[in-house]
Amino acid sequence: TSCYRSGGGGDHPAGKACDFSANAKTFVNARATGADQQYGDALAAWCVANAKNLGVKYVIWYKRIWQPSSGWTSYGGDGTPAGDHYNHVHLSVQ
């Protein structure tokens, strides 16, 4: 898990976002598959199911973004496993 990081934009420097690796041991610079993808699917679903209690602003996973106002929609990303959120679930809170 990686949360606060300095610099740049977004919610990480504000302390309002965490990235959860789909791999149990480390962040892998590759698209999650198999058990790793299943874990990411389950984690993203848990974040969405608990969005109200967690104060979720948005969740990004596997090149999709979930927002309370619109549900799941496509996410642009940058063509890399991390940028497209293929290797981690991103959670931003209010």
C-alpha positions as CSV (number, residue, x, y, z in Angstrom):
1,T,0.0,0.0,0.0
2,S,1.2,3.5,-0.9
3,C,-0.6,6.5,0.4
4,Y,1.0,9.9,1.0
5,R,3.6,11.1,-1.5
6,S,4.9,14.7,-1.9
7,G,4.6,16.7,-5.1
8,G,2.4,16.5,-8.0
9,G,-1.4,16.9,-8.1
10,G,-4.2,14.8,-7.0
11,D,-5.2,13.4,-3.6
12,H,-1.9,11.7,-2.6
13,P,-0.1,14.9,-1.5
14,A,-3.2,15.9,0.4
15,G,-3.1,12.6,2.3
16,K,-6.5,11.6,0.9
17,A,-5.6,8.7,-1.4
18,C,-4.0,5.3,-1.2
19,D,-2.9,2.8,-3.8
20,F,-3.3,-0.9,-3.0
21,S,-1.2,-3.3,-4.9
22,A,-3.0,-6.2,-6.6
23,N,0.0,-8.4,-5.9
24,A,0.3,-9.6,-2.3
25,K,4.1,-8.9,-2.1
26,T,4.8,-5.8,-4.0
27,F,3.8,-3.4,-6.8
28,V,4.4,-5.3,-10.0
29,N,4.9,-3.2,-13.2
30,A,2.5,-5.4,-15.2
31,R,-1.2,-5.9,-15.7
32,A,-2.7,-8.0,-12.9
33,T,-4.0,-11.4,-14.0
34,G,-5.4,-14.5,-12.3
35,A,-5.5,-14.3,-8.5
36,D,-4.0,-10.7,-8.5
37,Q,-6.8,-9.5,-10.7
38,Q,-9.4,-11.3,-8.6
39,Y,-8.1,-9.6,-5.5
40,G,-8.2,-6.2,-7.2
41,D,-11.7,-6.8,-8.3
42,A,-12.8,-7.8,-4.8
43,L,-11.0,-4.8,-3.2
44,A,-12.5,-2.3,-5.7
45,A,-15.9,-3.8,-5.1
46,W,-15.5,-3.6,-1.3
47,C,-14.5,0.1,-1.6
48,V,-17.6,0.8,-3.7
49,A,-19.9,-1.2,-1.3
50,N,-18.5,0.8,1.6
51,A,-18.2,4.1,-0.2
52,K,-20.7,6.0,2.1
53,N,-19.0,4.9,5.3
54,L,-15.5,5.5,3.9
55,G,-16.3,8.9,2.4
56,V,-15.1,7.7,-1.1
57,K,-14.5,10.4,-3.7
58,Y,-13.5,7.9,-6.3
59,V,-12.0,4.4,-7.0
60,I,-9.8,3.6,-10.0
61,W,-9.1,0.0,-11.0
62,Y,-8.3,-1.7,-14.3
63,K,-8.8,1.4,-16.5
64,R,-12.2,2.2,-15.0
65,I,-13.1,4.9,-12.4
66,W,-16.1,4.7,-10.0
67,Q,-17.6,7.9,-8.6
68,P,-20.7,8.0,-6.4
69,S,-22.5,10.3,-8.9
70,S,-21.9,8.2,-12.0
71,G,-20.8,4.7,-11.1
72,W,-18.2,2.9,-13.2
73,T,-17.0,4.6,-16.4
74,S,-13.8,4.3,-18.5
75,Y,-10.6,5.9,-17.3
76,G,-8.0,7.4,-19.7
77,G,-4.8,6.4,-18.0
78,D,-1.4,6.8,-19.8
79,G,-0.8,3.4,-21.3
80,T,1.3,2.0,-18.5
81,P,0.2,-0.7,-16.0
82,A,0.4,1.8,-13.2
83,G,-1.1,4.8,-15.1
84,D,-4.0,2.6,-16.3
85,H,-4.4,1.2,-12.7
86,Y,-4.0,-2.4,-14.0
87,N,-1.7,-3.2,-11.1
88,H,-3.3,-1.4,-8.2
89,V,-6.6,-0.1,-6.8
90,H,-6.6,3.6,-6.2
91,L,-8.9,4.9,-3.4
92,S,-9.5,8.6,-2.9
93,V,-11.6,9.9,0.0
94,Q,-13.2,13.3,0.8
